[in-house]
Amino acid sequence: MTRPTFYPFRSERAKAEYEAFSLERAKAWPLPSETMLIETPSGQTFVRASGRSTDPPLVLLPGGRSSSLMWIHNLAPLAAHYRIYALDTLGDVGFSVNRSEITKPEDLVNWLDEVFTALVPNEPLSLMGISYGGWLAGQYALRFPARLRNVVLLAPAGTVLPVSFPFLLRMGLLSVPVGQPLRRTLRWLFRDGVRSGAACRALVEEAIADVQLAVRLFDLPRPPWPTVIDDKAWPGFQAPCLFLVGENEKIYSAKAALRRLKRVAPQVKAEIIPGAGHDLTMVQADLVVRKVLAFLSEQAGEVATAA
């Protein structure tokens, strides 16, 4: 299928507007960085890298309808210990461009493996994703556990439980480019952030504006729906895993998610983040990063001891 040169944008004008937005937003990236375009059979992948090249690699996957820029406010403490590779997800917002249709989870999992082979060909890596990116990280860990040192799932879509009916009911509003329905949906999803003071409310407003911009400028197909890992598959989840979810999560019950993991995957380290929902990396950014770094450090220590 022949695509226009501006794909995945709606027009050349939309592409130019997003390029200008991205250039301006990237000025807030807290550390020196380099950008690269990785060519693989699945497509062209945009990667933003920071941190010392000699440090262990940590790949970050954004949430749905977000790009690598969503990690601006969480990056610095992670990059103090790891070489960070923040990806724009294929078939989603950003500068990654797929060569063929993405119709099933395996398409995205294979794409990730192609990118990892290009970025980090000779050593295992750490992988962290949030929301849709958390679901994708979990799918990759199921299929390619040997490629991972460990994996962190931040409020992953699906994965542990089906998304709730209230969330499903509101999801359709995310396709509305402007107006109050989209705004109300995102303020509902990020309710803890809205109620957490001026600084956090500003982050929520920024996230809302970014989604509105994405819906307006990008012509994106519906991505594969985030699936739930079944009871038989969880015992085979071999990669050391940290699962974090806000106590007020809207996509499913945090307590029910931990109960299921305790039953079917006791090897997964699972914790509830207090005073947060799907906005846990905004409302409780410091706590989330501390827990992630402690987990990654603990796993590195275990690997060193075993060696």
Buried (B, 14 or more C-beta within 10 A) or exposed (E): EEEEEBBBBBEEEBBEBBEEBBEEBBEEBBEEBEBEEBEBEBBBBBBBBBBEEEEBBBBBBBBBBBBBBBBBBBBBBBBEBBBBBBBBBBBBBBBBBBBEEBEEBEBBBBBBBBBBEBBBEEEBBBBBBBBBBBBBBBBBBBEBBEBBBBBBBBBBBBBBBBBBEEBEEBBEBBEBEEEEBBBEBBBBBBBBBBEBEEEBBEBBBBBBEBBBBBBEBBEBEEBBEBBBBEEEEBEEBEBBBBBBBBBBBBBBBBEEBBBBBEEBBEEBBBBBBEBBBBBBBBBBBEBBBEBBBEBBEBBBEEEEEEE
